[in-house]
Amino acid sequence: MPDETLLRAGARLLLEKAKYDTATFCRVYRPSVLHPARGLILYSPFPKQQALLADLDAGKSALVFKSRQTGITTSAMVQRLRACLEPGTTHVVVSKNQDEARKLIRRARRAMETCDPSFPLKVKEGRDNTLELGFENESSIIGLAPTEEGGRAEAATTVLLDEVRSLPWPDALWQSLGPALTHGASVCMVSTPDIEGSFYHQHWTTTSSGQTPWAYHVVHWRDWPGRDEEWAEQKRAELQFTQQMWDQEYELKWGSLADALFSAEGIELALRLGTVAWMPPVPVRAGMFAAGGDLSGGGRAETVLLALDIRQKPFRVCEVRHSPSWTAPRQADEIVKFAQDFAVVPWLDRTGVGWGIAGNVSVPKVGVAFTGGREVTGTAAEPNIPRERLMQHLAWGMEQGHVAIPAEQQDLVIGLRASTLKGKGVNSDHVDALALAYWGATGGDRRPINLADLIGRPSTEEYRPTPPSGLDAVTG
């Protein structure tokens, strides 16, 4: 029988090691995490996660180039929780918006609350909220929204930048981190790839080529235990991803800058214009808004309804309603409500499944079929518009400063950054909704629709000679 004194000494050594080694912390305190398919499970890091934890525990800065759904962000949050055992440390986490930052804090809190035995620190009164988890030893995890000044955290011990490709102000954010880095903070960048030449691609280039002292980690979906080609085939079918989308989200392939539909400058300008304070009109009247809708048949796609405030330029994205699970009747009802809320005639994608849904909407609408080629054909109420023209029209407008996008519309921003000439990218339904709304707001190719046609009154003209009052038509 082992000597009891030796057992106690071994337990003390293990507890002491758990203070600075996350793998040991997990063996001792047994935190749980939320698995996407299995629910709450004990956290047991697989080899690639263990390698990252070891580098983070050593205080190294790291760049993680990863596939979707590989548990890397969760691993980083468990490591940040363990790091709070070191007194007086501050761990800043930045995600694409405030809601996502809250989710990161929830991951750390869930791990803390599920520890068995209990987590050895008590939460400090007044420092336990949706964006902070603080402890009595003056250590804390703080979630920040991605503003231009969001990185100003001179006292930070560590900084986690989650899904870097979706941060709206990466360059400004990085510059604002300067004081923290000067004082010795370590940084962990985590992201799937976006497009060549981006902020994240630049850091990936220097880190992967050994030009920085950062640790570099590549985590592919195959690194997750039990995943094989059959899993990949089922996952791609479930998500209904095109090859281009699958390559970028799961196969770690960068989008080509030459194929990008929307320039980084145009997206950055739209985001900057979106920082201007906005006051919604009261009451809402016809002519104040334009709306676009991309309709879903299920799977990975979402129904997205987007409203633009068109009272003056730049036209501002002021509301986006979306869901992947609305039934066809529910979609029709949501479109009617959206049209009434914003006093608009919505432009709806009637391509494919959208044809039946748009046909059952009981308010005036424009049903747009996306086509190939270059020519706009069809009628005022049911035009056929080449998708390439819709996207180029929107891209031109963004580069001219005609579109403002608030930073919180990150699903839309991700979609714009992922859009290429090769086909639809991630969140393309958000981009399609914006393109339709902008086309409708500007008159598209200088042929604005005749509203009389839409409500069933006869007209002698196929198109009105000028756009609605107060709107400037732009070249398509």
N, C-alpha and C positions, 0 to 999 in steps of 0.2 A: 504494500500500500504506500503511495507517495507520501513523503513527509509533508505535514500540514503547513509547516513554516515555509517550505519551498513553494507550495501551491499559492500561499498568500503573497509571497514575494513575486512569483510569476504573474499573478493577477495585477499587482501594483505596476509592474513593468508594462503590461499590456495596456492598462488604463493610461499610463503616462505616454506611451507611444501613440495611442488614439488621439491625443491632443494635437499632434502634428502630422499624422499619417492618415489620410482619408480611407484607404483600404482597411487599415486596422480599425478605424472608427466604425466602419460599416459592420465589421465582424463583431465588435463589442456591443454597439448600440442598436444594431439591426433596424435602421430606418426603412420605411416603405415609400414607394413611389407609385405613380399612376401609370399603368401600362395601357397603351391604346386599345388593346383587345381583351386583356385579362383583368382589368381593373387594378385594385390596390395589391401590390406584390412587394416582397422584400427586395431591397436594392442590392443586386449582386453584379458588379461591373464586369463586362467581358474584357478581353485583353486590350483592345484599342482604347476603351474607356479607362482601364487601369493605367495605361501609359500616359494618358493625358493627366489623370489625377496626380501621378507622380511628379510630372513637370510643374503643375500648378502648386503642389505642396512645396516644391523646392523654390518657389518664388519666381519662376521663369515667366516671361511673356510668351504667349503662344498664339499661333494662327491655326484654326481648325477648318479644313476644307472637307465638307461632308455631304453625304446624301441626306435626303429627308428621312425623318423617323428613325434616327439612329441613337436617340437618347443622350446626345452629347450635351445639350443645354441642361437637361435634368442632372447629368453628372456634375456639371460645373456648379449648379446650385447646391447640390449635396456637399461639394467641396467647400463652397463659401460658408455653408452652415458649420462644417467642421472647423473652418478657419476662425470662426467667432469664438472658439475656445481659447484663442490667443487674446489676452486682454487688450483693450484699447485699439482694436483694428476696425477699419471701415471698408466695406465692400460694396462698391457702386455697380449696379446693373442697369444697362440701357437697352431697351428694345424698341420696336418700330413705333409704338404709341403707348399711351399711358395704360390702356387696358392690358396690353401685352406685358408691360413692366409689372403690373399687379399680378399677372399670372405667374411670373417668375418668383415673386415674393411668396405666393401661395405654395409653390413647389417646395421652397425652403421651409415654410411653416408646416406643411404636411409631413415632411421628413422629420422635423423636430417633434411634432405631436405624436408620431407613430413609433418613436424610439422605444425599445424594450431591451434593457432598462431605460428609464426616463432620461431625457437629455439633461446633462449635469448643470446647465445654467437656467436661471429664472429670467423670464421676460421682464423688462423694466417698464414700470407704469408710465404711460404717456408716449411710449416708443413702440407700440404694437398696433399698427394700422395697415391699411391696404398697400402702402408704399414704403413701409419700414418695419423691420423686425430687429428690435434692439434689446440688449441684455444687460444685466446688472454689472457685468464686468466692463461696461462702456464699449463693447463691440457691437456692431450692427451691420445689417444688410439694407441698402437703400435703393429703391427703384426710381429711375428718372425717365421722364418723357424726352423724346429726341428733339429738343429745341436747339437753336444755334448756340445757346449758352449752356446746354444741358450737361456738358462735361466739366463745368467749373466745380471741381471737387479737389481742392489742393490737399486736403487731409486724407484722401483715399489711399488705402493700402493696396487694394486691387480694383480693377475695372473690367467688367464683362460687357462686351458689345455683341449683342445677340442678333443673328440674322442681319449681318452688316449690309447686305445688298439692298435691304428695304429701309435703311435709315435715311430720312429725308435730307439731313444736313451733314453728310459724312465728313466733308473737308472742314467745315466750320467746327463741327464737334471735335474732330481730331485736334484742331488748333487749340480749342479751349481746354483740352486735356494736358496741354503743355506743362502747367505748373505741377499737376499731380505726378507726371512722369519725371519731371526734374527732381521731385522729392522722393523718387524711388518706387512709385507705384508700378505694379505689374499689370499688363493688359492681356486679356484673352479675347481674340476676335473669332467669332463662330459664324459660318454662313455656308449656304449652298452657292454655286456660281451664278453670276448674272451675265454680264457682257464684257467683252474685251475693252480695255481702256478705262473701266470704271474705277472708283476709289478702291473697292475690294480687290479687283484684279491687279492693281498696281502693288498693293501690299502682298498679295499672293505671289507675284512675280519676284519681288525682292526676297521674300522669306523662303520660298521654295527653291530659289537658286543659291541660298546660303549667304546672301548679302547682308543679313542681319543676324544678331545673336539669338533671335527668337527660336523657340521650339516649333517644329512644323509637324502637323498631324493630318493624315488623310484617312477619312473614315467612309468606306463604301458600304452600300447596303449589304453586300456579301459578308462583311465583317460581323454582322449580327448573327449569333449562333442559330442555326436551323434554317436560314434563308437560302434558297436555291433558285434555279431558273423557273421552276414551277411556281414558287412564291411570286417571283417577279412578273410572270405572265398573268397570274391572277390579280395582282395589285394593279398592273397597268390596265387590265380590263375593267376592274372596279372603278378606277379613276377616270377611265376613258381618255387617257393621255395620248396625244399625238406622239410620233417618234421624237420630234424636236423637244416637246415638253418633257418626255421621259429622259432624254439624254441630259437635259439641263438639271432636272430635279433629282435624278437618281444615278446617272452615269457620270456625273462630275465633268460635263463638257461645257466649255464656255461658249456663249453666243458670240457670233462674229460681229464686230463693229460695222463691217461693210453691209451686213444684212439688217442692221437696226432700223426700224421704222421711225422711231422718235429719238431725236438727238438728246444727249445728256444736257446740253445747254437749254434746249426747249423745256425739258422737264424741270430743270433747276429754276428757270425763269417763272414757270407756272407755280412752283412751290413758293417762291419769294413773293409773288403777287398774292398768293393765298394767305400770307401773314397779316394782310390788312384787315382791320376790324370790319365786321359785317353786321348790318342791322336788317333783319327780315322785314319786308314791307307789311304794313297793317293798314287797311285790309289788303288781301291779295286780289289783284284784278288781272283780267286777260291782257296778255302782252308783256307781263313782267318776267315770265319764265319760259324756258323751252325744256322739253323732256325727251329722253330716249330710253328705250327698253330692249334688253336682250332676253329672249324667252327660252326657258329650259324644258328639256324633256326628261330630266333626271340624270343620274350618274354624277360625274364630276362637275357638270355645268351648273351654274346658278341662274336664277331669274334675277336680273338687275334692273332696277328702275332708277334713273338719275335725273336730277333737276338742275338746270343752270339758271342763275339769276342774270337776266339779259337787260336789266334797266340801263346799264352802261358797260362799256368795256373797261377792263377785261371781264368777260363773262365768268361768273364764279360758280364752281360746283358747290351747291348749298345743301343738297341732301342726296343720299344714296340708300335705297332700301333693297335688300337682297336676301335670297334664301335658296338653298338647293332642294328644298323639300316641298315647295308649294305644288299642289295638284293643279291640273289645267283649270278647273273652275275657280280655285283660289287665286291663280294668277290673273284670270280675267277680273275677279273682284278687286284685287290689289291694284290693277291698272286703272280701273274706274275710280277708286279712292284717290290714287295718286293724281290723276287728271283733274279731279274735283278740288283736291287740296291746293293745287298750283294753278288752276284755271288755264290748263294747257290742252292742246291737241298733241298727244304723245306720238313720237316716231318709233314704231315698233319693228323689230326684225321678224319678218314673216317667213324667213327661209326655213325649210324643213318643218319641224314640229310647231314652229311659231305661226305657221299658216292657219292651223285650226284654232289656236288660242286667240290670235288677233281677230279672227273672224267672229268670235263670240264676245268681243268687248262691246259693251252697250253704250259707248260714248264715241264721238268723232275721233278718228285716229288716222295716222298714215302708216300703211303696212309696206315695209321696205324689203325687197328681196335682194340679198347680196349676190352679185354676179361676177363673172370674169370680164375681160375686155376693158374698154375705155369709155364706152358710150352709156349715157343715162337714158333709159327707155321706160316704157310703161305709162301709166296715167298719174295724175296729180295725187290721187288717193292711194295708188299702189305702184310707186315707181320701182324700177329695177336699177340699182346703183352698184357699180363695180366696187368691191370691198377695198381694193387698192386706192381708188379715188377717195373713198370716205376717209381712209387712214391718212393719205397724203394731205387731204384738205385740213384734217385736224392737226397734223404735224406742222403744217405751214402756219396755221393760226397760233399754235403754241409758241413757235419761234418768233412770231410777230408780237407776242405779249397780249394776245386776245383771250387767253384762258387763265383763270386763277384756280389753283387746287390747294385747299387747306391740308396741312401736314397730316391730319388724322385720317385722311382718305388713302391709307397706305395700300389697301388692296388694289386700288386704281393705279397708284404709283408703281407697284410691283408689276402690274400688267403692262403698263407703258414701257417699262425698262426691259420686259421680256419679249415684247413684240418684234418680230422679224419678218423679212420678206418671204421666208421659207414657209410660213404658215402660222396658225394661231399658237400663242404661247400661254403661259400661266396667267390666270385671271383675265383672259381675253374677253370674257363676257362684260366685265367692267369697262374695258376699252371700247367695245362695240357700242355700249349704251352711251358713253360720252361722245363718240364719233357721230352717232345718230342725232343726239341732242344738239351738237354743234352745227351739224349740217342743216338741221331744221332752223336753228337760230339765225344763221347767216344767209339762208337762201341757197346754200350749196353752190351750184353752178350758175347762179343768177336766175334760176327759174323757181321762185317761191311758189308754193302751192296756192290754189284758190280755195279758201275756206268754204265757199259756197258749195263746192263739189263734195266736201266732206260731210256736210249735214243734209245732203240730198236736194239742195235747191239747184235748178238748172243754171248753167252759165254759158255765155257765148265765147268765153276765152278759156284756153287750156291752162294758161298761167297768167298771174297778174304781172303787169309790167315792172312793178317795183316791190321790194320787200315790205313787210308790215311797218307802219310808222315807228320811227325811232331806232330801226335796225339797219346796220350797214351790211350790204352784201359784199362778200369777198370772193376773189377768184378761186375756183375749185382746183 
